[in-house]
Amino acid sequence: MVTIADIGRALREIASARAMHRALMIVVPYACVLVGLDVAAHYGDATGAYLPVQFFMSEDRSFGEFLEYTMTGCAALFMALCWQRLRAPVYLANALLLVWLTLDNWAELHERFGLALAPVLPIPAWLPLHANHLGELIFFGVVGVLWLAGMISAHRRSQHREAVHGLLIGTAIALIAVFGVFVDLLTSLGEHSVGWLNVLAFVEDEGEFAAIILVFALTVGIFDVERRRAGALPGTAAGLRTAGA
């Protein structure tokens, strides 16, 4: 069973990973610039001083979204490499979900699904929600249930340390869903003023962006920890788990 002490020990080990420090030194300054551009874009939208749409964090193919594609794609790669090294199912489960997150963010899969399902979804008159947004919730719900079932199965078949790492990444991914799904839903419920809509959109975008950075940092740190640990084990100079390990 995973305890608070296990989580704290894993977090300290990950926080000491030099690879994570280097990665954040590259990502964080650029992320701060993007947040500043997003603030300016929302302020311009609320006051009529419009700026290029690429400044908005959530705009498709914007500067912020391209960084998100890069981070979730790299996070998926690091998890796949951890799985290839250790054959831990929990790493494979997270790698697959991160691949899906990257593809969904790029190709807008949930939005396409919501629009396709909207014509057959009855919406009660008392619910201030568009049918396509309800379709998106159904889509995320199905994906979430499948991922949770896979994670539970993977945790049972992984070693204790790997299970702790999987729990940390899973929690960070759930945080992405809180902002990307539930806070996004608030912007769709009822009518909002331009100013309030920009506030909600800003909270959603920056919260999701910060959660993606957290996932990226955790995967880099975990990859570095597992790489150094495998290199320190006797008889595993190449960093690969042997048949008896």
Backbone bond lengths (Angstrom), bond angles and torsions (degrees), N, CA, C in turn:
res aa  C-N    CA-C-N  psi(-1)  N-CA   C-N-CA  omega(-1)  CA-C   N-CA-C  phi
1 M - - - 1.462 - - 1.528 109.70 -
2 V 1.311 116.00 136.33 1.463 121.00 -180.00 1.520 109.73 -78.70
3 T 1.330 116.72 129.59 1.465 121.98 -179.98 1.525 110.18 -111.74
4 I 1.336 114.84 169.16 1.467 120.84 176.57 1.522 110.48 -60.36
5 A 1.338 115.99 -37.98 1.465 120.14 179.05 1.524 111.01 -63.34
6 D 1.338 116.43 -39.42 1.466 120.19 177.56 1.527 110.82 -62.25
7 I 1.330 116.28 -43.68 1.465 120.91 -179.85 1.521 110.80 -64.52
8 G 1.340 116.28 -43.55 1.460 119.92 179.01 1.521 112.15 -63.07
9 R 1.322 116.47 -41.65 1.469 120.70 179.24 1.526 110.46 -64.59
10 A 1.330 116.80 -42.44 1.466 120.20 179.19 1.524 111.19 -65.33
11 L 1.332 117.08 -41.17 1.466 120.44 179.59 1.527 111.54 -64.04
12 R 1.327 116.78 -39.75 1.474 119.64 178.13 1.519 110.65 -64.61
13 E 1.322 116.40 -40.06 1.466 120.73 -179.81 1.533 110.24 -66.21
14 I 1.334 116.30 -43.37 1.460 120.31 179.32 1.524 110.73 -66.73
15 A 1.332 116.32 -40.57 1.470 120.50 -178.57 1.524 112.19 -64.50
16 S 1.325 117.03 -22.91 1.466 120.40 -179.98 1.525 112.83 -88.77
17 A 1.333 116.99 -1.80 1.469 120.62 -177.81 1.526 110.45 -70.93
18 R 1.311 117.05 121.51 1.468 120.82 -177.67 1.524 112.06 -66.70
19 A 1.330 116.50 -33.15 1.458 119.33 179.56 1.526 110.69 -60.99
20 M 1.329 116.91 -38.89 1.460 120.20 177.68 1.524 110.94 -65.60
21 H 1.325 116.65 -40.24 1.471 120.27 178.43 1.529 110.42 -59.57
22 R 1.328 116.17 -45.70 1.467 119.82 -178.81 1.528 110.96 -65.04
23 A 1.328 115.93 -41.64 1.463 119.56 -179.44 1.527 111.10 -62.98
24 L 1.324 116.83 -42.96 1.459 120.12 -179.42 1.529 111.83 -69.30
25 M 1.331 116.81 -31.24 1.469 119.54 176.59 1.526 111.41 -63.75
26 I 1.324 116.93 -26.69 1.468 121.32 177.67 1.526 110.71 -84.97
27 V 1.344 116.24 -44.09 1.465 120.98 -171.57 1.521 112.81 -78.21
28 V 1.336 117.56 -45.19 1.467 120.56 -170.85 1.532 113.32 -61.30
29 P 1.343 121.04 -46.48 1.473 118.80 178.81 1.526 112.92 -58.26
30 Y 1.336 117.01 -42.65 1.466 119.89 178.95 1.525 110.29 -67.43
31 A 1.342 116.79 -38.04 1.465 120.25 178.01 1.521 111.16 -62.00
32 C 1.327 117.18 -38.91 1.470 120.77 178.86 1.530 110.71 -63.92
33 V 1.334 116.91 -39.17 1.469 120.61 175.97 1.525 110.39 -61.43
34 L 1.336 116.70 -43.61 1.466 120.98 -179.20 1.523 111.55 -65.24
35 V 1.329 116.94 -38.53 1.471 119.99 177.01 1.530 110.11 -63.50
36 G 1.333 116.17 -40.90 1.462 119.65 177.35 1.523 111.90 -61.90
37 L 1.324 117.00 -41.48 1.461 120.40 177.29 1.524 111.21 -64.46
38 D 1.337 116.21 -37.64 1.460 120.21 179.96 1.528 110.80 -66.74
39 V 1.341 116.24 -41.69 1.469 120.50 176.99 1.527 109.88 -59.23
40 A 1.336 116.12 -46.33 1.463 120.62 -179.79 1.521 111.11 -62.49
41 A 1.342 117.04 -40.12 1.462 120.81 -178.92 1.519 111.57 -66.31
42 H 1.351 116.96 -42.15 1.461 120.02 178.38 1.536 110.94 -66.95
43 Y 1.310 116.67 -40.11 1.469 119.69 177.80 1.530 110.07 -63.52
44 G 1.323 115.94 -42.41 1.457 119.58 178.03 1.516 112.05 -63.70
45 D 1.340 117.03 -37.46 1.463 120.42 179.16 1.524 111.33 -66.62
46 A 1.338 116.34 -37.35 1.467 120.61 -178.79 1.526 112.52 -75.06
47 T 1.336 117.31 -24.85 1.463 120.63 -175.44 1.520 113.17 -108.54
48 G 1.336 116.63 -3.51 1.461 119.73 179.88 1.511 114.42 89.17
49 A 1.341 117.50 1.72 1.473 121.33 177.27 1.527 108.17 -95.63
50 Y 1.321 116.27 76.64 1.463 121.52 -169.42 1.530 112.09 -70.33
51 L 1.342 114.36 140.72 1.460 122.91 179.12 1.536 108.68 -116.28
52 P 1.334 118.13 167.75 1.476 120.10 179.55 1.524 112.23 -53.88
53 V 1.327 116.21 139.31 1.466 120.22 -176.19 1.526 112.02 -63.84
54 Q 1.328 117.34 -22.44 1.472 119.95 179.39 1.533 112.00 -66.55
55 F 1.345 117.53 -13.10 1.455 120.61 178.06 1.528 111.39 -75.32
56 F 1.329 116.79 -25.61 1.464 119.70 179.68 1.528 109.86 -69.64
57 M 1.330 115.60 135.08 1.464 120.07 -176.88 1.522 112.10 -64.47
58 S 1.338 117.43 -36.15 1.456 120.75 -172.94 1.525 113.42 -95.20
59 E 1.309 117.46 -2.26 1.464 119.57 -179.07 1.525 110.05 -68.01
60 D 1.326 116.09 135.65 1.461 119.82 -179.77 1.523 110.97 -58.76
61 R 1.342 115.69 133.82 1.462 124.32 -179.34 1.537 112.16 62.30
62 S 1.329 116.70 26.44 1.464 119.69 176.26 1.518 109.94 -81.23
63 F 1.347 116.64 173.28 1.467 120.24 178.66 1.527 110.38 -59.68
64 G 1.333 116.45 -42.41 1.459 120.27 -179.24 1.514 112.87 -65.33
65 E 1.341 116.28 -41.25 1.463 119.21 -178.83 1.521 111.70 -66.58
66 F 1.323 117.78 -36.13 1.457 119.41 178.13 1.528 110.77 -63.91
67 L 1.326 117.27 -36.64 1.463 119.31 176.05 1.521 110.27 -67.63
68 E 1.331 117.57 -37.87 1.460 120.36 177.49 1.527 111.17 -63.46
69 Y 1.340 117.23 -43.96 1.473 119.51 176.36 1.533 110.61 -55.87
70 T 1.329 115.11 -44.22 1.465 120.16 -177.44 1.518 111.29 -63.71
71 M 1.340 116.36 -45.55 1.461 119.83 -176.44 1.525 112.10 -68.26
72 T 1.339 118.43 -45.04 1.468 119.08 -179.88 1.526 110.86 -69.54
73 G 1.336 117.06 -34.17 1.466 119.77 176.19 1.519 111.66 -64.80
74 C 1.337 116.44 -44.31 1.471 120.15 177.88 1.520 111.02 -66.09
75 A 1.330 116.98 -39.17 1.468 120.23 178.27 1.526 110.28 -61.31
76 A 1.337 116.92 -41.65 1.468 120.21 177.02 1.531 110.90 -61.90
77 L 1.326 116.35 -40.50 1.463 120.67 179.19 1.523 111.19 -63.98
78 F 1.337 117.53 -43.89 1.467 120.57 179.77 1.527 110.76 -63.07
79 M 1.335 117.20 -40.03 1.468 120.19 178.49 1.530 110.75 -67.29
80 A 1.342 116.47 -38.75 1.464 119.52 177.95 1.532 110.72 -64.35
81 L 1.334 116.84 -38.54 1.461 120.05 178.81 1.530 111.19 -68.04
82 C 1.343 116.86 -36.88 1.465 119.98 176.18 1.530 110.05 -64.28
83 W 1.336 116.32 -40.42 1.466 119.41 178.33 1.530 110.39 -65.97
84 Q 1.333 116.83 -42.06 1.460 120.50 -179.97 1.530 111.06 -63.47
85 R 1.331 116.33 -32.78 1.457 120.82 -179.14 1.527 111.69 -78.45
86 L 1.353 116.47 -40.89 1.461 120.89 -169.64 1.525 114.34 -113.77
87 R 1.330 116.98 -13.24 1.462 122.23 -177.39 1.541 111.35 57.19
88 A 1.321 117.12 35.20 1.465 121.84 177.72 1.530 108.97 -87.84
89 P 1.322 119.11 118.17 1.472 121.20 -176.74 1.527 113.62 -57.54
90 V 1.340 117.05 -30.88 1.460 119.21 -177.70 1.531 111.20 -64.63
91 Y 1.311 117.15 -32.87 1.468 120.44 177.19 1.528 110.67 -70.81
92 L 1.313 116.96 -38.45 1.465 120.34 178.10 1.522 110.90 -65.53
93 A 1.333 116.93 -41.75 1.466 120.50 179.64 1.523 111.14 -60.58
94 N 1.328 116.30 -43.25 1.462 119.76 179.46 1.528 111.66 -70.72
95 A 1.336 117.37 -35.36 1.465 120.39 177.60 1.526 110.82 -61.80
96 L 1.330 116.21 -43.88 1.466 120.38 -179.96 1.525 111.29 -64.57
97 L 1.329 116.80 -41.24 1.466 119.20 179.21 1.521 111.14 -65.56
98 L 1.315 117.49 -39.76 1.466 120.86 179.92 1.529 111.21 -67.69
99 V 1.332 116.90 -34.44 1.466 119.57 173.67 1.527 109.26 -62.52
100 W 1.329 115.70 -45.04 1.469 119.38 178.91 1.529 111.24 -62.46
101 L 1.326 117.87 -42.47 1.466 120.85 178.61 1.527 111.24 -59.43
102 T 1.331 115.80 -41.43 1.466 119.75 179.51 1.527 111.00 -64.68
103 L 1.328 116.32 -46.12 1.464 120.35 179.86 1.525 111.45 -65.57
104 D 1.334 116.72 -39.87 1.466 120.59 179.93 1.522 110.84 -65.54
105 N 1.320 116.51 -41.56 1.459 120.58 179.28 1.531 110.94 -65.62
106 W 1.310 116.33 -37.81 1.464 121.07 -177.81 1.527 111.82 -75.85
107 A 1.338 116.28 -47.53 1.465 120.55 -172.53 1.526 113.79 -98.58
108 E 1.349 117.47 0.36 1.468 121.83 178.40 1.528 111.02 56.68
109 L 1.327 116.89 46.72 1.463 120.89 -176.06 1.519 111.91 -61.91
110 H 1.342 117.40 -41.88 1.468 119.42 -178.17 1.524 111.60 -66.55
111 E 1.340 117.29 -35.20 1.456 119.90 178.50 1.529 110.97 -69.21
112 R 1.330 116.79 -40.16 1.467 120.46 177.31 1.530 110.57 -63.06
113 F 1.337 116.25 -41.49 1.458 120.36 179.23 1.521 110.72 -64.29
114 G 1.343 116.22 -43.75 1.459 120.10 179.77 1.517 112.31 -60.65
115 L 1.328 116.97 -42.68 1.464 121.06 179.12 1.526 111.29 -67.30
116 A 1.343 116.89 -36.56 1.460 120.45 -180.00 1.531 111.78 -70.23
117 L 1.339 116.44 -33.70 1.464 120.72 -177.07 1.526 112.33 -86.88
118 A 1.324 117.55 -19.46 1.464 122.05 -174.48 1.525 114.60 -53.17
119 P 1.343 119.97 -42.98 1.476 119.19 -176.64 1.520 114.80 -62.20
120 V 1.331 118.37 -21.99 1.471 120.23 -176.83 1.523 112.43 -106.80
121 L 1.333 117.76 6.85 1.455 121.16 -179.54 1.528 110.25 -99.90
122 P 1.330 118.12 116.48 1.462 119.92 175.55 1.532 110.43 -78.52
123 I 1.304 117.24 126.82 1.460 122.06 -179.97 1.524 109.12 -108.95
124 P 1.344 118.74 120.20 1.476 120.61 177.89 1.530 110.83 -59.52
125 A 1.329 116.00 147.49 1.466 120.66 -178.09 1.520 112.21 -62.38
126 W 1.356 116.74 -27.78 1.456 119.79 -176.70 1.537 112.83 -81.70
127 L 1.325 116.74 -10.57 1.466 119.95 -177.83 1.527 109.95 -95.42
128 P 1.345 117.59 111.77 1.480 120.34 -177.91 1.525 112.11 -79.55
129 L 1.337 114.96 62.55 1.457 120.09 -175.26 1.523 109.16 -139.98
130 H 1.326 116.49 134.80 1.452 120.56 177.98 1.526 110.26 -75.59
131 A 1.329 116.06 151.28 1.462 121.03 -176.47 1.525 112.11 -60.94
132 N 1.340 117.52 -37.63 1.469 119.28 -179.02 1.524 111.74 -66.12
133 H 1.347 117.22 -32.97 1.465 119.94 177.54 1.532 110.88 -70.17
134 L 1.336 116.68 -36.05 1.464 119.27 174.91 1.527 110.31 -65.41
135 G 1.333 116.73 -38.19 1.462 120.64 176.35 1.517 111.68 -61.47
136 E 1.335 116.50 -39.36 1.462 120.16 177.79 1.523 110.82 -63.92
137 L 1.342 116.98 -39.69 1.465 120.43 178.30 1.529 110.72 -63.10
138 I 1.330 116.47 -41.13 1.465 120.13 177.95 1.529 110.49 -62.57
139 F 1.327 115.77 -42.18 1.465 121.16 179.35 1.526 110.61 -59.95
140 F 1.344 116.30 -49.81 1.461 119.81 -179.98 1.520 111.44 -65.75
141 G 1.334 116.69 -34.00 1.460 119.76 178.55 1.517 111.97 -63.38
142 V 1.337 116.49 -44.28 1.468 120.63 179.07 1.524 110.70 -63.67
143 V 1.345 116.42 -46.21 1.463 120.14 178.96 1.523 110.58 -61.83
144 G 1.338 116.77 -42.02 1.465 120.73 -179.83 1.520 112.72 -62.61
145 V 1.336 116.64 -41.91 1.474 120.26 179.12 1.525 110.51 -64.81
146 L 1.337 116.91 -43.98 1.462 120.70 179.08 1.522 111.18 -62.10
147 W 1.356 116.31 -43.93 1.467 119.80 179.95 1.524 111.04 -65.45
148 L 1.348 116.92 -42.00 1.461 120.36 -179.30 1.518 110.80 -63.55
149 A 1.337 116.78 -41.99 1.464 119.86 177.87 1.526 110.78 -63.00
150 G 1.342 116.26 -41.82 1.459 119.90 177.63 1.517 112.51 -64.69
151 M 1.345 116.76 -39.18 1.461 120.68 179.99 1.528 111.50 -66.55
152 I 1.332 116.99 -41.16 1.463 120.15 179.21 1.519 110.32 -62.14
153 S 1.329 115.97 -45.55 1.467 120.09 177.90 1.527 111.25 -63.30
154 A 1.341 116.49 -41.87 1.464 120.50 -178.90 1.517 111.54 -66.48
155 H 1.333 117.42 -38.58 1.468 120.86 179.70 1.519 110.80 -61.80
156 R 1.307 116.64 -39.01 1.472 120.16 -178.20 1.522 111.91 -67.11
157 R 1.329 116.65 -25.40 1.466 120.75 -176.22 1.528 112.57 -104.41
158 S 1.343 116.94 7.96 1.469 121.06 180.00 1.521 110.07 -108.45
159 Q 1.323 115.90 158.13 1.451 120.53 175.23 1.519 110.12 -69.43
160 H 1.333 116.35 163.53 1.461 121.43 -173.18 1.527 111.54 -59.11
161 R 1.325 117.99 -46.19 1.468 121.07 -178.33 1.524 110.90 -62.15
162 E 1.329 115.14 -42.95 1.460 120.07 -179.99 1.525 111.26 -66.17
163 A 1.340 116.44 -35.87 1.458 120.73 177.99 1.526 110.95 -64.89
164 V 1.333 117.04 -38.66 1.471 120.82 177.24 1.524 109.74 -63.74
165 H 1.320 116.55 -45.04 1.467 120.48 177.99 1.525 110.74 -60.31
166 G 1.323 116.43 -42.67 1.458 120.24 179.13 1.518 112.13 -63.17
167 L 1.339 116.51 -37.51 1.465 120.72 178.19 1.529 111.01 -64.59
168 L 1.321 116.91 -40.41 1.464 121.01 179.05 1.528 111.05 -63.52
169 I 1.330 115.91 -46.74 1.473 119.30 -179.64 1.526 110.42 -66.89
170 G 1.337 116.43 -40.90 1.453 120.12 179.17 1.519 112.49 -61.03
171 T 1.337 116.67 -39.17 1.463 120.76 177.82 1.521 111.03 -64.79
172 A 1.332 116.64 -41.69 1.468 120.50 179.14 1.530 111.00 -66.21
173 I 1.331 117.20 -38.30 1.461 120.72 177.76 1.528 110.14 -66.37
174 A 1.334 116.76 -38.64 1.466 120.28 176.65 1.526 110.55 -62.24
175 L 1.329 116.67 -33.68 1.464 120.71 177.33 1.525 110.81 -64.79
176 I 1.337 116.90 -36.73 1.468 120.21 174.49 1.526 109.83 -59.01
177 A 1.346 116.11 -42.32 1.464 120.37 -179.23 1.524 111.86 -65.65
178 V 1.336 117.11 -36.23 1.471 120.07 179.51 1.520 110.47 -57.59
179 F 1.333 116.39 -47.03 1.465 119.79 -178.60 1.528 111.63 -80.65
180 G 1.333 116.94 -42.19 1.456 120.06 -174.12 1.514 114.29 -74.95
181 V 1.348 117.25 -22.47 1.463 120.41 -178.03 1.528 111.26 -111.41
182 F 1.336 116.63 -57.42 1.458 119.74 -171.03 1.532 113.06 -77.86
183 V 1.332 117.75 -42.03 1.468 118.75 176.00 1.528 109.54 -68.47
184 D 1.335 116.41 -36.04 1.465 120.33 175.59 1.526 110.79 -61.07
185 L 1.334 116.54 -34.75 1.463 120.54 178.94 1.526 111.22 -63.86
186 L 1.326 116.69 -35.00 1.466 120.04 179.40 1.522 111.76 -61.07
187 T 1.332 116.77 -33.69 1.468 119.50 179.62 1.518 111.77 -70.83
188 S 1.343 116.64 -16.70 1.462 121.12 -177.38 1.525 112.65 -99.37
189 L 1.340 117.17 -11.48 1.459 120.63 -177.93 1.521 110.48 -85.72
190 G 1.303 116.69 114.16 1.455 120.82 176.01 1.522 113.52 72.81
191 E 1.322 114.51 -166.03 1.459 121.92 -179.61 1.525 109.98 -102.28
192 H 1.336 116.38 140.95 1.467 121.51 179.38 1.522 109.52 -130.86
193 S 1.326 115.01 151.07 1.453 119.30 172.58 1.523 108.71 -70.56
194 V 1.339 116.12 162.71 1.466 120.03 179.83 1.526 110.59 -60.06
195 G 1.325 116.64 -42.16 1.460 120.14 -178.84 1.512 112.21 -64.24
196 W 1.357 117.39 -47.52 1.460 120.90 -179.15 1.526 111.23 -66.88
197 L 1.331 117.12 -36.19 1.453 120.94 177.57 1.528 110.76 -63.28
198 N 1.326 116.99 -38.26 1.459 120.57 177.73 1.525 111.49 -68.50
199 V 1.339 117.23 -34.96 1.469 120.41 177.08 1.526 110.13 -64.79
200 L 1.335 116.48 -48.30 1.467 120.11 179.53 1.529 111.42 -62.22
201 A 1.327 116.07 -42.48 1.465 119.74 179.85 1.522 110.51 -64.14
202 F 1.319 116.93 -38.07 1.469 120.56 179.67 1.531 110.76 -65.78
203 V 1.332 116.82 -44.66 1.467 120.59 178.80 1.535 110.10 -61.50
204 E 1.323 116.06 -43.15 1.464 120.17 178.77 1.525 111.45 -62.09
205 D 1.328 116.10 -50.37 1.469 120.29 -174.62 1.519 111.84 -65.53
206 E 1.340 116.45 -48.36 1.471 119.67 -177.15 1.521 111.45 -69.77
207 G 1.339 116.74 -36.37 1.464 119.23 177.69 1.515 111.88 -64.63
208 E 1.335 116.43 -45.04 1.461 120.56 177.95 1.523 110.84 -64.65
209 F 1.324 116.99 -40.27 1.468 122.17 179.59 1.527 110.64 -62.78
210 A 1.338 116.74 -44.93 1.465 120.84 179.04 1.526 111.12 -64.25
211 A 1.335 116.94 -38.97 1.465 120.24 178.96 1.521 111.45 -66.20
212 I 1.330 117.08 -36.60 1.467 120.48 177.50 1.527 110.29 -66.47
213 I 1.336 117.00 -40.57 1.469 120.26 176.11 1.526 109.84 -61.37
214 L 1.331 116.98 -40.60 1.467 120.99 178.34 1.525 110.91 -61.84
215 V 1.333 117.34 -45.28 1.467 120.70 178.13 1.524 110.37 -60.78
216 F 1.323 116.27 -44.62 1.465 120.82 179.02 1.523 110.84 -59.87
217 A 1.338 116.92 -46.82 1.464 120.97 -179.11 1.527 111.01 -62.46
218 L 1.335 116.93 -42.66 1.468 120.28 179.93 1.527 111.39 -63.26
219 T 1.318 116.94 -43.56 1.472 118.92 -178.16 1.519 111.54 -67.34
220 V 1.343 117.49 -38.46 1.466 119.94 176.45 1.521 109.81 -63.04
221 G 1.345 116.14 -46.11 1.460 120.40 -179.67 1.516 112.17 -62.67
222 I 1.324 117.50 -44.27 1.467 121.50 -179.72 1.526 110.68 -64.72
223 F 1.329 116.55 -42.37 1.464 119.63 177.52 1.525 110.68 -59.67
224 D 1.328 117.23 -43.49 1.463 121.07 -179.95 1.524 111.26 -65.77
225 V 1.335 116.58 -42.15 1.467 120.81 178.76 1.530 110.49 -62.25
226 E 1.328 117.05 -47.14 1.463 120.35 -178.74 1.526 111.49 -66.89
227 R 1.343 116.94 -36.59 1.465 120.52 179.28 1.524 110.27 -64.73
228 R 1.333 116.63 -46.10 1.466 119.77 -179.42 1.519 111.12 -68.14
229 R 1.323 116.93 -37.15 1.464 120.10 179.56 1.531 110.84 -66.68
230 A 1.346 116.89 -43.32 1.461 120.06 179.60 1.524 110.93 -64.63
231 G 1.325 117.18 -37.62 1.455 120.74 178.78 1.512 112.90 -67.65
232 A 1.354 116.28 -25.17 1.462 119.84 -178.80 1.520 112.85 -85.93
233 L 1.342 117.23 -14.64 1.459 119.56 -179.57 1.520 110.72 -73.69
234 P 1.332 117.99 137.59 1.468 120.30 178.72 1.521 111.14 -66.71
235 G 1.344 115.30 137.16 1.459 120.61 177.02 1.506 114.34 80.97
236 T 1.354 117.63 8.33 1.473 120.42 -179.93 1.523 109.38 -130.70
237 A 1.314 116.17 51.00 1.462 120.57 -177.35 1.512 112.43 -60.32
238 A 1.331 116.96 -31.03 1.474 119.77 -179.14 1.510 111.72 -82.35
239 G 1.351 116.63 -3.63 1.459 119.31 177.68 1.508 113.47 79.02
240 L 1.339 119.28 20.66 1.446 121.44 -179.16 1.526 109.27 -111.53
241 R 1.310 115.10 142.04 1.463 119.08 178.31 1.529 109.13 -71.29
242 T 1.324 116.00 132.60 1.460 120.58 177.90 1.506 110.21 -83.85
243 A 1.342 115.95 171.71 1.464 120.10 -177.58 1.513 112.23 -62.02
244 G 1.336 116.97 -29.44 1.454 119.59 -177.42 1.499 113.70 -95.39
245 A 1.372 117.90 -0.46 1.458 119.41 -176.54 1.511 110.57 -79.95
